[in-house]
Protein backbone atom coordinates (compact mmCIF):
# COMPACT_ATOMS: atom_id res chain seq x y z
CA UNK A 1 0.00 0.00 0.00
CA UNK A 2 2.79 2.43 0.99
CA UNK A 3 4.71 1.69 -2.21
CA UNK A 4 1.61 2.42 -4.30
CA UNK A 5 1.01 5.67 -2.44
CA UNK A 6 4.63 6.81 -2.98
CA UNK A 7 4.39 5.98 -6.67
CA UNK A 8 1.15 7.89 -7.08
CA UNK A 9 2.52 10.85 -5.12
CA UNK A 10 5.52 11.11 -7.42
CA UNK A 11 3.15 10.91 -10.40
CA UNK A 12 1.11 13.79 -8.97
CA UNK A 13 3.75 16.09 -7.43
CA UNK A 14 2.95 19.22 -5.48
CA UNK A 15 -0.12 20.57 -3.80
CA UNK A 16 -2.87 21.14 -6.33
CA UNK A 17 -5.82 23.48 -5.93
CA UNK A 18 -9.13 22.86 -7.69
CA UNK A 19 -8.42 25.60 -10.23
CA UNK A 20 -4.94 24.27 -11.00
CA UNK A 21 -6.26 20.75 -11.41
CA UNK A 22 -8.93 21.89 -13.84
CA UNK A 23 -6.45 23.96 -15.81
CA UNK A 24 -4.01 21.08 -16.33
CA UNK A 25 -6.50 18.50 -17.58
CA UNK A 26 -5.68 19.14 -21.21
CA UNK A 27 -2.26 17.47 -20.77
CA UNK A 28 -3.55 14.29 -19.11
CA UNK A 29 -4.35 11.00 -20.79
CA UNK A 30 -7.79 9.40 -20.24
CA UNK A 31 -6.45 6.65 -17.96
CA UNK A 32 -4.57 9.09 -15.74
CA UNK A 33 -7.55 11.44 -15.63
CA UNK A 34 -9.82 8.58 -14.59
CA UNK A 35 -7.42 7.55 -11.82
CA UNK A 36 -7.21 11.12 -10.51
CA UNK A 37 -10.98 11.53 -10.49
CA UNK A 38 -11.38 8.18 -8.73
CA UNK A 39 -8.88 9.21 -6.06
CA UNK A 40 -10.53 12.59 -5.58
CA UNK A 41 -13.88 10.86 -5.16
CA UNK A 42 -12.44 8.47 -2.57
CA UNK A 43 -10.99 11.40 -0.63
CA UNK A 44 -14.31 13.31 -0.76
CA UNK A 45 -16.19 10.26 0.51
CA UNK A 46 -13.69 9.74 3.33
CA UNK A 47 -13.78 13.43 4.28
CA UNK A 48 -17.58 13.36 4.33
CA UNK A 49 -17.60 10.45 6.77
CA UNK A 50 -15.05 12.16 9.01
CA UNK A 51 -16.86 15.52 8.99
CA UNK A 52 -20.20 13.87 9.75
CA UNK A 53 -18.57 12.38 12.86
CA UNK A 54 -16.39 15.29 13.99
CA UNK A 55 -17.66 18.41 12.24
CA UNK A 56 -15.56 20.51 9.87
CA UNK A 57 -13.48 22.16 12.58
CA UNK A 58 -12.79 18.83 14.27
CA UNK A 59 -11.57 17.22 11.06
CA UNK A 60 -7.85 16.81 10.42
CA UNK A 61 -6.27 15.89 7.12
CA UNK A 62 -4.58 13.00 8.94
CA UNK A 63 -8.01 11.65 9.93
CA UNK A 64 -9.14 11.89 6.30
CA UNK A 65 -5.97 10.10 5.19
CA UNK A 66 -6.57 7.33 7.71
CA UNK A 67 -10.20 6.95 6.61
CA UNK A 68 -9.23 6.91 2.91
CA UNK A 69 -6.25 4.62 3.58
CA UNK A 70 -3.91 7.04 1.83
CA UNK A 71 -0.98 9.15 2.91
CA UNK A 72 -1.54 12.78 3.86
CA UNK A 73 0.89 13.81 1.15
CA UNK A 74 -1.16 12.02 -1.49
CA UNK A 75 -4.33 13.77 -0.34
CA UNK A 76 -2.58 17.15 -0.55
CA UNK A 77 -1.73 16.36 -4.17
CA UNK A 78 -5.48 16.39 -4.89
CA UNK A 79 -6.78 19.02 -2.48
CA UNK A 80 -5.09 22.13 -1.10
CA UNK A 81 -6.56 21.77 2.38
CA UNK A 82 -9.68 21.35 4.51
CA UNK A 83 -11.51 24.31 3.04
CA UNK A 84 -11.07 23.18 -0.54
CA UNK A 85 -12.06 19.66 0.44
CA UNK A 86 -15.31 20.81 2.06
CA UNK A 87 -16.18 22.94 -0.96
CA UNK A 88 -15.46 20.01 -3.27
CA UNK A 89 -17.84 17.76 -1.31
CA UNK A 90 -20.67 20.30 -1.64
CA UNK A 91 -19.96 21.21 -5.27
CA UNK A 92 -19.88 17.51 -6.20
CA UNK A 93 -23.54 17.17 -5.17
CA UNK A 94 -24.60 20.35 -6.93
CA UNK A 95 -22.82 19.28 -10.11
CA UNK A 96 -24.80 16.03 -10.03
CA UNK A 97 -27.99 18.08 -9.87
CA UNK A 98 -26.81 20.45 -12.59
CA UNK A 99 -26.11 17.64 -15.05
CA UNK A 100 -28.63 14.91 -14.26
CA UNK A 101 -31.78 16.90 -13.45
CA UNK A 102 -32.02 18.85 -16.75
CA UNK A 103 -31.19 15.68 -18.71
CA UNK A 104 -33.97 13.74 -17.03
CA UNK A 105 -36.48 16.57 -17.47
CA UNK A 106 -35.61 16.92 -21.15
CA UNK A 107 -36.13 13.19 -21.63
CA UNK A 108 -39.69 13.56 -20.28
CA UNK A 109 -40.77 15.60 -23.32
CA UNK A 110 -42.64 18.90 -23.42
CA UNK A 111 -45.42 18.22 -20.90
CA UNK A 112 -44.69 20.38 -17.80
CA UNK A 113 -46.21 17.85 -15.40
CA UNK A 114 -44.07 15.02 -16.76
CA UNK A 115 -41.00 17.25 -16.60
CA UNK A 116 -41.64 18.15 -12.96
CA UNK A 117 -42.24 14.52 -12.07
CA UNK A 118 -39.05 13.34 -13.73
CA UNK A 119 -36.97 16.21 -12.38
CA UNK A 120 -38.14 15.73 -8.80
CA UNK A 121 -37.58 11.97 -9.08
CA UNK A 122 -33.98 12.55 -10.17
CA UNK A 123 -33.38 15.27 -7.57
CA UNK A 124 -34.53 12.99 -4.74
CA UNK A 125 -32.56 10.05 -6.13
CA UNK A 126 -29.34 12.09 -6.01
CA UNK A 127 -30.13 13.22 -2.47
CA UNK A 128 -30.61 9.59 -1.46
CA UNK A 129 -27.33 8.59 -3.11
CA UNK A 130 -25.45 11.38 -1.31
CA UNK A 131 -27.36 11.73 1.96
CA UNK A 132 -24.26 12.26 4.11
CA UNK A 133 -22.95 14.93 1.75
CA UNK A 134 -26.32 16.69 1.70
CA UNK A 135 -26.37 16.78 5.50
CA UNK A 136 -22.85 18.11 5.52
CA UNK A 137 -23.74 20.84 3.03
CA UNK A 138 -26.48 22.12 5.32
CA UNK A 139 -24.34 21.91 8.41
CA UNK A 140 -21.05 23.30 7.18
CA UNK A 141 -21.60 25.44 4.05
CA UNK A 142 -21.45 28.65 6.09
CA UNK A 143 -17.88 27.70 7.02
CA UNK A 144 -16.77 28.43 3.45
CA UNK A 145 -15.31 31.82 2.57
CA UNK A 146 -17.50 34.32 0.74
CA UNK A 147 -16.18 33.24 -2.68
CA UNK A 148 -17.05 29.61 -1.94
CA UNK A 149 -20.51 30.52 -0.71
CA UNK A 150 -21.12 32.55 -3.88
CA UNK A 151 -20.22 29.54 -6.01
CA UNK A 152 -22.59 27.33 -4.01
CA UNK A 153 -25.44 29.84 -4.44
CA UNK A 154 -24.77 30.13 -8.17
CA UNK A 155 -24.80 26.37 -8.68
CA UNK A 156 -27.91 25.94 -6.55
CA UNK A 157 -29.81 28.51 -8.63
CA UNK A 158 -28.70 26.72 -11.81
CA UNK A 159 -29.93 23.36 -10.53
CA UNK A 160 -33.43 24.64 -9.71
CA UNK A 161 -33.96 26.77 -12.84
CA UNK A 162 -35.45 23.84 -14.88
CA UNK A 163 -38.15 23.42 -12.21
CA UNK A 164 -39.07 27.10 -12.35
CA UNK A 165 -39.26 26.94 -16.14
CA UNK A 166 -41.51 23.87 -16.06
CA UNK A 167 -43.90 25.61 -13.65
CA UNK A 168 -43.94 28.74 -15.83
CA UNK A 169 -44.68 26.60 -18.89
CA UNK A 170 -47.50 24.88 -17.03
CA UNK A 171 -49.02 28.23 -16.13
CA UNK A 172 -48.70 29.50 -19.71
CA UNK A 173 -50.38 26.37 -21.10
CA UNK A 174 -53.23 26.53 -18.60
CA UNK A 175 -52.32 23.28 -16.86
CA UNK A 176 -51.38 25.13 -13.67
CA UNK A 177 -53.11 28.07 -12.10
CA UNK A 178 -51.00 31.26 -11.74
CA UNK A 179 -48.92 30.16 -8.77
CA UNK A 180 -45.63 31.65 -7.59
CA UNK A 181 -43.13 29.64 -9.66
CA UNK A 182 -40.16 30.66 -7.50
CA UNK A 183 -41.91 29.52 -4.33
CA UNK A 184 -42.98 26.22 -5.89
CA UNK A 185 -39.39 25.63 -6.98
CA UNK A 186 -38.13 26.40 -3.47
CA UNK A 187 -40.68 24.04 -1.91
CA UNK A 188 -39.76 21.18 -4.25
CA UNK A 189 -36.06 21.69 -3.48
CA UNK A 190 -36.70 21.69 0.27
CA UNK A 191 -38.92 18.61 0.00
CA UNK A 192 -36.12 16.76 -1.79
CA UNK A 193 -33.51 17.82 0.78
CA UNK A 194 -35.82 16.79 3.61
CA UNK A 195 -35.33 13.17 2.59
CA UNK A 196 -31.75 13.55 3.84
CA UNK A 197 -32.39 15.97 6.70
CA UNK A 198 -35.25 13.91 8.19
CA UNK A 199 -34.31 10.50 6.88
CA UNK A 200 -34.33 9.11 10.41
CA UNK A 201 -38.05 9.93 10.64
CA UNK A 202 -39.19 9.31 7.05
CA UNK A 203 -37.35 6.13 6.07
CA UNK A 204 -39.03 3.86 8.68
CA UNK A 205 -42.45 5.04 7.43
CA UNK A 206 -42.03 4.88 3.64
CA UNK A 207 -39.71 4.05 0.79
CA UNK A 208 -37.97 6.71 -1.26
CA UNK A 209 -40.40 6.14 -4.15
CA UNK A 210 -43.42 6.47 -1.86
CA UNK A 211 -41.98 9.73 -0.51
CA UNK A 212 -41.45 11.06 -4.05
CA UNK A 213 -44.96 10.11 -5.16
CA UNK A 214 -46.65 11.62 -2.10
CA UNK A 215 -44.70 14.87 -2.28
CA UNK A 216 -45.49 15.22 -5.99
CA UNK A 217 -49.17 14.56 -5.35
CA UNK A 218 -49.30 17.34 -2.78
CA UNK A 219 -47.41 19.80 -4.99
CA UNK A 220 -49.34 19.09 -8.19
CA UNK A 221 -52.78 19.10 -6.58
CA UNK A 222 -52.03 22.57 -5.23
CA UNK A 223 -51.11 23.83 -8.72
CA UNK A 224 -53.60 22.26 -11.12
CA UNK A 225 -55.92 24.77 -12.75
CA UNK A 226 -58.79 22.25 -12.62
CA UNK A 227 -59.37 19.33 -10.26
CA UNK A 228 -58.09 15.93 -11.40
Buried (B, 14 or more C-beta within 10 A) or exposed (E): EEEEBEEBBEEBEEBBEBEEBEEEEEEEEEEEEEBBEEBBEBBBBBBBBBBBEEEBEEBEBEBBBEBBEBBBBBBBBBBBEBBBBBBBBBBBBBBBBBEBBBEBBEEBEEBBBBBBBBBBBBBBBBBBEBBBBBBBBEBBBEBBEEEBBEBBEEBBEBBBBBBBBBBBBBBEEEBBEEBEBEEBBBBBBEBBBBBBBEBEEBBEEEEBEEBBBEBBEEBBEEBBBEEE
